[in-house]
Amino acid sequence: MAAVLEGQEPEETAAAAEDAATSTLEAVDAGPGAPFLPAGNQLNLDLRPGGCHRLQYLCSQQPPQLLQVEFLRLSTHEDPQLLDDTLAKVPWSLLRLRSLVLKGGQSRGALGACLHGTLTTLPAGLSDLACLAHLDLSFNRLETLPTCVPELHGLDALLLSHNHLSELPEALGALPALTFLTVTHNRLERLPLTLGSLSTLQRLDLSENLLDTIPSEIGNLRSLSELNLASNRLQSLPASLAGLRSLRLLVLHSNLLTSVPTGLVHLPLITRLDLRDNRLRDLPAELLDAPFVRLQGNPLGEASPAPPSPPDISQVPEMPRLLLTSDLDSFQQEPPPRLSPSTIDSGCPSQAWSLWDLMTSCLVVSWSCSPMGWLSSKM
């Protein structure tokens, strides 16, 4: 299996795992106009259009080569019903199948982005593939894990990247042979507690999700050597992570962590602990000085920002108030004081209007010009 290496894109990681688990799949033409026939134990139907129709034809003809197929690639850029009907025939025709790649992403949009396949579920009959060890469902539209997947007890590698999964079922813990699991670029908000039951799991990639917490049961993964939790919403980590004695690589960058278990520095095999771009302000000296720890992008040594204090009401100037009693139907208007030319020229008018005089005059004029003011003056 391919390692989940730092700096490597999740889709590259999945592709590397797939390439390591399966050899290059090729197929040859049996003749002009004839469907593909397997080349040895490999059947690749994902690079040309009409792969589902070709596979259905082969299943109906049952050529001897079909019984030897162990590796099958099939594009999921097909009509959903046609795809479902085709996959339903696989358990009856490909009894020795060990690797099934149902990956979208071969088609691209106008801007060059990989398009997801149409796969939303799998036929229940696929659980009869007793030899299946490698299943790639990446770049599809899965919102829930198909029920047949946890029943594939011989599964060694499961690739679920770039789907729409918001959770994984508790039944996932029933895969005793699983060593590689990638669920990157989904919508996971929580993890099943049974995740800790995957005692053979060695590589786990849960990056690019919506996780804000990790169950403490993850500390039971004694065989785990690589764990990627980057780009989630984690604010803390369970202390049980310090019990992962086989861990070599732990990627936690781009989260919301304010602290980490100090026991991580004592993991005997750890070679890289990536804590970049979090909210770490204070760490034990053991972590700060460890050569395998990456801490760039953290506010180390900075004081925590003080919470905003409420405004001091006593410092707010009191606004002037104008009280209009109900027994008055108009303002009493007084003639404004006259300014003599000498007073105006001096620049310091002794009888100049005050601000209150100006406000009162404006109110009187506004009231007298309004319909209510005009009526009150006539009454």
C-alpha positions in Angstrom: 0.0 0.0 0.0 1.1 3.5 -0.6 2.1 5.7 2.4 0.1 8.8 3.3 3.1 11.1 2.8 3.3 14.7 3.9 2.9 17.2 1.1 1.2 14.7 -1.1 -2.3 15.5 -2.2 -5.0 13.1 -0.9 -6.0 12.1 -4.5 -2.4 11.4 -5.2 -2.2 9.2 -2.1 -5.3 7.3 -3.2 -3.8 6.8 -6.6 -0.5 5.6 -5.2 -2.3 3.1 -3.0 -4.3 1.9 -5.9 -1.2 1.5 -8.1 0.6 -0.3 -5.3 -2.3 -2.7 -4.8 -3.0 -3.4 -8.4 -0.8 -3.7 -11.5 -1.5 -1.7 -14.6 -4.8 -3.0 -16.1 -4.9 -3.6 -19.8 -7.2 -5.3 -22.3 -7.0 -6.3 -25.9 -9.5 -6.4 -28.7 -10.7 -9.8 -29.9 -11.3 -8.3 -33.3 -13.0 -5.5 -35.2 -16.2 -4.6 -33.5 -15.8 -7.2 -30.8 -15.9 -6.3 -27.1 -12.7 -6.3 -25.0 -11.4 -9.6 -23.8 -9.3 -9.9 -20.6 -5.5 -9.7 -20.9 -4.4 -12.4 -18.5 -6.2 -11.7 -15.2 -6.9 -8.0 -15.8 -9.9 -6.3 -17.4 -9.9 -2.6 -18.0 -13.1 -1.1 -19.2 -12.8 2.5 -17.8 -10.9 4.2 -20.6 -13.4 3.8 -23.4 -17.1 4.6 -23.5 -19.6 1.8 -23.3 -17.7 -0.1 -20.6 -21.0 -1.3 -18.9 -22.3 -2.7 -22.2 -19.0 -4.5 -22.9 -19.0 -6.1 -19.5 -22.7 -7.2 -19.8 -21.9 -8.8 -23.2 -18.9 -10.6 -21.7 -21.0 -11.8 -18.8 -23.6 -13.2 -21.2 -21.1 -15.0 -23.3 -18.9 -16.3 -20.5 -15.6 -16.7 -22.4 -13.1 -18.8 -20.6 -10.8 -15.8 -20.0 -13.5 -14.2 -17.9 -13.2 -16.8 -15.2 -9.5 -15.9 -14.7 -10.1 -12.1 -14.1 -8.9 -10.9 -10.7 -8.7 -7.1 -11.5 -11.5 -5.1 -12.9 -11.7 -1.3 -13.6 -15.1 0.1 -14.7 -15.9 3.8 -15.2 -18.8 5.2 -13.1 -19.6 7.9 -15.7 -22.5 5.9 -16.9 -26.3 5.9 -16.5 -27.0 5.0 -12.8 -29.5 2.2 -13.6 -27.2 0.7 -16.3 -24.3 0.8 -13.8 -26.3 -0.9 -11.1 -27.6 -3.6 -13.5 -24.0 -4.3 -14.7 -22.5 -4.5 -11.2 -25.2 -7.0 -10.2 -23.8 -9.5 -12.7 -20.2 -9.2 -11.4 -20.5 -11.7 -8.5 -21.9 -14.4 -10.8 -19.3 -14.0 -13.6 -16.0 -12.9 -11.8 -15.7 -15.4 -9.0 -12.0 -14.7 -8.5 -12.2 -11.0 -8.4 -9.6 -9.5 -6.0 -9.6 -5.8 -7.0 -12.6 -3.7 -8.1 -12.0 -0.1 -9.1 -15.3 1.9 -9.6 -13.7 5.3 -9.7 -15.1 8.5 -11.1 -12.9 11.4 -12.2 -12.0 10.3 -15.7 -14.2 13.0 -17.2 -13.5 16.7 -16.6 -15.6 19.8 -16.6 -15.2 23.0 -18.6 -12.6 24.3 -16.1 -10.7 21.1 -16.0 -12.0 19.8 -12.6 -12.6 16.1 -12.2 -16.2 15.2 -12.5 -17.7 12.8 -10.0 -19.2 9.5 -11.2 -22.8 8.6 -10.8 -22.4 5.9 -8.3 -24.6 6.3 -5.2 -24.8 2.7 -3.9 -23.8 -0.8 -4.7 -25.8 -4.0 -5.3 -26.2 -6.1 -2.2 -24.9 -9.1 -4.1 -21.4 -7.7 -4.2 -20.9 -9.0 -0.7 -20.6 -12.5 -2.3 -17.2 -11.5 -3.7 -15.3 -13.6 -1.2 -11.9 -12.9 -2.7 -12.2 -9.2 -3.0 -9.4 -7.4 -1.2 -9.2 -4.0 -2.9 -12.2 -1.7 -3.4 -11.9 1.8 -4.8 -15.1 4.0 -4.8 -13.4 7.3 -5.1 -14.8 10.4 -6.9 -18.5 9.3 -6.7 -21.6 10.5 -5.0 -21.9 8.2 -2.0 -23.8 9.8 0.9 -23.8 6.5 2.9 -21.5 3.5 2.8 -23.2 0.7 0.9 -24.3 -2.1 3.3 -22.5 -4.7 1.3 -19.1 -3.1 2.0 -18.8 -4.1 5.7 -19.7 -7.7 4.7 -16.6 -8.0 2.5 -14.6 -9.6 5.3 -11.5 -10.1 3.2 -11.2 -6.5 2.3 -7.6 -5.2 2.7 -7.9 -1.7 1.1 -10.9 0.6 1.0 -10.8 3.9 -0.9 -13.7 6.3 -0.4 -12.1 9.7 -1.2 -14.1 12.6 -2.8 -17.6 11.4 -2.0 -20.4 13.0 0.1 -20.2 10.8 3.2 -21.2 12.6 6.5 -20.6 9.5 8.7 -19.3 5.9 8.6 -21.4 3.1 10.0 -20.6 1.2 13.1 -20.5 -1.9 11.0 -17.2 -0.7 9.5 -15.5 -2.3 12.5 -16.4 -5.7 11.1 -13.5 -5.6 8.5 -10.8 -7.7 10.3 -8.3 -7.7 7.4 -8.4 -3.9 6.6 -5.0 -2.3 6.5 -5.6 0.8 4.4 -8.6 3.2 4.7 -8.9 6.7 3.1 -12.0 8.8 3.4 -10.4 12.2 2.6 -12.4 15.0 1.0 -15.8 14.0 2.4 -18.2 15.6 4.9 -17.5 13.4 8.0 -18.7 15.0 11.2 -18.1 12.1 13.5 -16.4 8.7 13.5 -17.8 5.3 14.6 -16.6 4.0 18.0 -15.9 0.7 16.3 -13.1 2.3 14.4 -10.9 1.1 17.2 -11.8 -2.5 16.4 -9.7 -2.4 13.1 -6.8 -4.1 14.7 -4.9 -4.6 11.5 -5.3 -1.1 10.2 -1.9 0.5 9.2 -2.8 3.6 7.2 -5.8 5.9 7.9 -6.5 9.1 6.0 -9.4 11.3 7.3 -8.1 14.7 6.1 -10.4 17.3 4.5 -13.5 16.6 6.6 -15.6 18.3 9.2 -14.4 16.4 12.3 -14.3 18.4 15.6 -13.5 15.5 17.8 -11.9 12.0 17.7 -13.1 9.1 19.8 -10.7 7.8 22.3 -11.1 4.3 20.9 -8.7 5.3 18.1 -6.0 4.6 20.6 -6.7 0.9 20.2 -5.3 0.8 16.6 -2.1 -0.8 17.7 -0.9 -1.5 14.1 -1.5 2.0 12.9 1.7 3.6 11.4 0.3 6.6 9.5 -2.6 8.8 10.6 -3.7 11.9 8.6 -6.3 14.2 10.3 -5.3 17.4 8.5 -7.8 20.1 7.6 -10.6 19.3 10.0 -12.0 21.3 12.9 -10.3 19.5 15.8 -9.8 21.6 18.9 -8.4 18.8 21.1 -7.1 15.3 20.8 -7.7 12.2 23.0 -4.8 11.3 25.3 -5.2 7.7 23.9 -3.2 8.8 20.8 -0.1 8.5 22.9 -0.8 4.7 23.0 -0.3 4.3 19.2 3.1 2.6 19.6 3.5 1.8 15.9 2.8 5.3 14.7 5.5 6.8 12.5 3.6 9.7 10.8 0.9 11.9 12.4 -0.4 14.8 10.4 -2.6 17.3 12.2 -2.0 20.6 10.4 -4.7 23.1 9.6 -7.0 22.4 12.6 -8.0 24.5 15.6 -5.8 22.8 18.2 -4.9 24.7 21.3 -3.1 21.8 23.0 -1.8 18.3 22.2 -1.1 15.3 24.5 2.5 15.5 25.7 2.8 11.7 25.4 3.1 12.1 21.6 6.7 13.0 21.9 7.5 9.7 23.5 6.1 7.5 20.7 9.0 5.2 20.0 8.8 5.1 16.2 7.5 8.6 15.4 9.4 10.4 12.6 7.1 13.3 11.8 4.5 15.1 13.9 2.9 17.9 11.8 1.2 20.5 13.9 1.4 23.5 11.5 -1.3 26.1 11.3 -3.1 25.5 14.5 -3.7 27.7 17.6 -1.0 26.4 19.8 0.4 29.1 22.1 2.2 27.1 24.8 3.9 23.7 24.4 6.1 21.6 26.7 9.8 22.0 26.0 9.9 18.3 24.9 7.7 19.1 21.9 9.3 22.4 21.1 12.8 20.9 20.9 11.9 17.6 19.1 13.4 17.5 15.6 10.5 15.7 14.1 7.8 18.3 15.1 6.7 21.0 12.7 5.1 24.0 14.3 5.1 26.8 11.7 1.9 28.9 11.6 1.2 28.7 15.4 1.0 31.8 17.7 3.7 30.2 20.0 4.6 32.5 22.9 1.9 35.0 22.2 -0.5 36.0 24.9 -4.1 34.9 24.5 -6.3 37.8 23.3 -8.3 39.4 26.1 -12.0 39.0 25.8 -13.8 42.2 24.7 -15.0 44.2 27.7 -18.5 45.7 27.8 -18.6 49.5 27.1 -18.4 51.8 30.2 -21.9 53.3 30.3 -20.7 56.0 32.7 -18.5 57.5 30.0 -21.3 57.8 27.5 -22.6 61.4 27.5 -26.2 61.9 28.3 -28.3 62.9 25.3 -30.4 66.0 25.7 -34.1 65.3 26.1 -37.1 67.3 24.9 -40.3 66.7 26.8 -43.6 67.5 25.0 -46.5 67.5 27.6 -49.9 66.5 26.4 -51.6 69.7 27.4 -49.8 71.7 24.8 -50.9 71.7 21.2 -48.2 74.0 19.9 -44.9 75.7 20.8 -44.8 79.2 22.1 -42.9 81.2 19.6 -40.7 84.1 20.8 -39.1 86.5 18.4 -35.4 85.9 18.0 -33.0 88.5 19.3 -31.8 91.0 16.8 -28.1 91.3 16.2 -26.6 94.8 15.7 -24.1 95.3 13.0 -21.4 96.0 15.6 -22.0 92.7 17.3 -21.8 90.8 14.1 -18.6 92.6 13.1 -16.9 91.9 16.4 -17.2 88.1 15.9 -18.3 87.7 19.5 -22.1 88.3 19.5 -23.3 88.9 23.0 -26.8 88.2 22.1 -26.2 85.5 19.5 -28.6 82.6 19.2 -27.8 79.6 21.3 -28.0 76.1 19.8 -31.2 75.6 21.9 -32.7 78.7 20.3 -31.9 77.4 16.8 -33.4 73.9 17.6 -36.6 75.5 19.0 -37.1 77.7 16.0 -36.7 74.8 13.6 -39.2 72.7 15.5 -41.7 75.6 15.5 -41.3 76.1 11.8 -41.6 72.4 11.1 -44.8 72.1 13.2 -46.5 75.1 11.8 -45.9 73.9 8.3 -47.3 70.4 8.9 -51.0 69.6 8.5 -51.4 69.1 12.2 -49.7 72.4 13.0 -52.0 74.2 10.5 -55.1 72.6 12.0 -54.1 73.4 15.6 -53.6 77.1 14.6 -57.1 77.2 13.2 -58.8 75.7 16.3 
